[in-house]
Amino acid sequence: MYNINKIRKHFPIYQKYPNLVYFDSSASSLVPREVIKSQNDYYAYNGTNVHRGAYRLSYEATQSYDEARLKVAKFINAEENEIIFTKGTTDGLNLLANLLLKDLKEDEIILTSMLEHHSSILPYFQHNYQFIPLDQQRITLSGIKKVMSEKVKIVAITLGSNTLGYITDIQPIIAYLRQYSCTIILDCAQVVAHQAINVKTLDVDFLAFSAHKIFGPNGVGVLYGKEKLLNKYSPLQYGGEMVEKVFIDHAIYKESPFRHEAGTPNIAGVIGLGAAVDFINHLGLSNIAKHTNYLKDYLLRKMALLNEIEIYSQNNELPIILFNVKEVYPHDIASYLDTYQICVRAGFHCAQLVTNLLNVDWTIRISLGIYNTISDCEIFIQRIKEAIAYFKGN
Ligand SMILES: Cc1ncc(COP(=O)(O)O)c(C=O)c1O
């Protein structure tokens, strides 16, 4: 097991807030000094553009940027030219949806689910979409079989729910979907921080994730696509450095990844993402999952003793606990906890249809990270008991 105190030393925030209990890692993980330094160094000692300058500094910036692409590719077992840098999961999923929807006929269908984050569902509201019936709030093969048909051209689903914390048993689903001619898109924003993703075994067409959930910076993310698809589709955006030759009435575009990365990218962000991948590799995804799930089970055992708490995320795989204090507004609980520097999330967590499934308006979400400790859990339990007493007068 880890020496968590040693790991915490990588996160400068604990120097400023030694008593911080950060339980919102599914929103954004804390950022280690290695990632901060990599970005600072780029801005302090380089700051030049990539793939454009005919001088040493620009070559060096390009080298660091390209190295980050290689690290990300290895991280998910992809090829370098299958990694497109985006602004994040939302950006990747939206750009892709808009591209694919252009080719869809009116009667063709997109399958998605009520478990999705809004970025994996709202882009399809402009077309014919259908929900996969859930099985105990999970996306399952049997649910998909009920609605699958030749008319379905896109299946856009989450690999891991950001609210209920379920990981979709995706392999049999993809094997089944391969009998049809449809594009499979996975939202991997949550799972990427807890489980190794191997695009070759997955055989998925596209997937997206964000750097800021794996210790990286905000505003940068990854859209993975199979090489043949990325080179088949027209560019996601148009602009600088994505074109081979421009004629008066047409243009010849570069191959992937450059074809899809128009304009000056978030160079520091991408370099920071590369450093984040190094950091996560150093920790080991299975160690992170083991530690965070151990803490989750610990918290669940303690929370189960509190009658006023209702837990919605049962037997999930991700280190997420979704709950409410009966008859108390989640935002009141979150504000109470915040007075003790305990950060939890209250609301519908950008996945509002899940509240329909649960028949509630809002919930409180705890999501754990590698830097959390048993002591964090104890403090939370003590304060939530106080909050219950405060709001419920018992
Ligand atoms: C499952 C899921 N999908 C998509 C997103 C969107 O990520 P971003 O805000 O980085 O674009 C999130 C972020 O919370 C998420 O949890």
The ligand as an SDF file (V2000), in Angstrom:
LIG
                    3D

 16 16  0  0  0  0  0  0  0  0999 V2000
  -18.6190   11.2230  -17.7560 C   0  0  0  0  0  0  0  0  0  0  0  0
  -18.2050   12.6100  -18.1560 C   0  0  0  0  0  0  0  0  0  0  0  0
  -18.2790   12.9720  -19.4380 N   0  0  0  0  0  0  0  0  0  0  0  0
  -17.9190   14.1810  -19.8520 C   0  0  0  0  0  0  0  0  0  0  0  0
  -17.4520   15.1220  -18.9670 C   0  0  0  0  0  0  0  0  0  0  0  0
  -17.0580   16.4700  -19.4840 C   0  0  0  0  0  0  0  0  0  0  0  0
  -15.7220   16.7240  -19.2640 O   0  0  0  0  0  0  0  0  0  0  0  0
  -15.1410   18.1940  -19.5270 P   0  0  0  0  0  0  0  0  0  0  0  0
  -15.9310   19.1070  -18.6450 O   0  0  0  0  0  0  0  0  0  0  0  0
  -13.7140   18.0890  -19.1210 O   0  0  0  0  0  0  0  0  0  0  0  0
  -15.3270   18.4870  -20.9600 O   0  0  0  0  0  0  0  0  0  0  0  0
  -17.3640   14.8090  -17.6120 C   0  0  0  0  0  0  0  0  0  0  0  0
  -16.9220   15.8170  -16.6390 C   0  0  0  0  0  0  0  0  0  0  0  0
  -17.3420   15.8410  -15.5140 O   0  0  0  0  0  0  0  0  0  0  0  0
  -17.7460   13.5150  -17.1910 C   0  0  0  0  0  0  0  0  0  0  0  0
  -17.6790   13.1590  -15.9170 O   0  0  0  0  0  0  0  0  0  0  0  0
  1  2  1  0
  2  3  1  0
  2 15  2  0
  3  4  2  0
  4  5  1  0
  5  6  1  0
  5 12  2  0
  6  7  1  0
  7  8  1  0
  8  9  2  0
  8 10  1  0
  8 11  1  0
 12 13  1  0
 12 15  1  0
 13 14  2  0
 15 16  1  0
M  END
$$$$
